[in-house]
Amino acid sequence: MAEKKAAPGYEEKAKRLDEILERLDDSTTPIDELAKDVKEGAQLIRELGQKLNEVETEVQDAFKELDASAPLAEEEASGG
């Protein structure tokens, strides 16, 4: 039975995007490959942006939870 490969993570996608950008800067890359690279790069940019938005939301939620629990911690510390 073949083992299922995990989807590439953020760092792997960012590295791949860097590789694509380097290829786009290389004037010797064939035009057909450039078109493919542009499409792949655009998809990676969308995926990376979405991941950043998800992480930003998670971090904001975590801080909201901290802020919400801060008054409770202060009350407990003051013996309330």
C-alpha positions in Angstrom: 0.0 0.0 0.0 1.4 3.4 -1.0 2.0 5.9 1.8 0.1 9.1 1.3 2.4 12.1 1.1 1.6 15.0 3.4 0.6 18.3 1.7 3.5 20.8 1.5 3.6 23.2 4.4 4.0 27.0 4.4 7.8 26.9 4.3 7.9 24.4 1.5 5.5 26.5 -0.6 7.4 29.7 0.1 10.6 27.9 -1.0 8.9 26.7 -4.2 7.7 30.3 -4.8 11.2 31.6 -4.4 12.5 29.0 -7.0 9.8 30.1 -9.4 10.7 33.7 -9.0 14.3 32.9 -9.7 13.3 31.1 -12.9 11.2 34.0 -13.9 14.2 36.3 -13.6 16.3 33.8 -15.7 16.0 35.0 -19.4 17.0 31.5 -20.6 13.9 29.8 -19.3 11.7 28.6 -22.2 8.4 30.5 -22.6 6.2 27.5 -22.2 7.8 26.8 -18.8 7.4 30.5 -17.9 3.7 30.3 -18.4 3.4 27.2 -16.3 5.6 28.8 -13.6 3.5 32.0 -13.5 0.3 29.9 -13.0 1.9 27.9 -10.2 3.4 31.0 -8.6 0.0 32.7 -8.6 -1.6 29.6 -7.0 1.2 29.6 -4.3 0.7 33.3 -3.6 -3.0 32.7 -3.1 -2.4 29.7 -0.8 0.3 31.5 1.2 -1.8 34.6 1.6 -4.7 32.5 2.8 -2.5 30.7 5.4 -1.2 34.0 6.6 -4.8 35.3 7.1 -5.7 32.1 9.0 -2.7 32.5 11.3 -3.4 36.2 11.8 -7.0 35.3 12.9 -5.7 32.6 15.2 -3.3 35.0 16.9 -5.9 37.7 17.2 -8.3 35.1 18.8 -5.6 34.0 21.2 -5.0 37.6 22.3 -8.8 38.2 22.7 -8.9 35.1 25.0 -6.0 36.5 27.0 -7.7 39.8 27.3 -11.0 38.2 28.3 -9.3 36.1 31.0 -7.1 38.9 32.4 -9.8 40.5 34.6 -10.5 37.0 36.1 -6.8 36.5 36.8 -6.6 39.9 38.5 -9.7 39.1 40.7 -8.2 35.8 41.7 -4.9 37.4 42.5 -6.6 40.1 44.7 -8.5 37.5 46.6 -11.8 38.4 44.9 
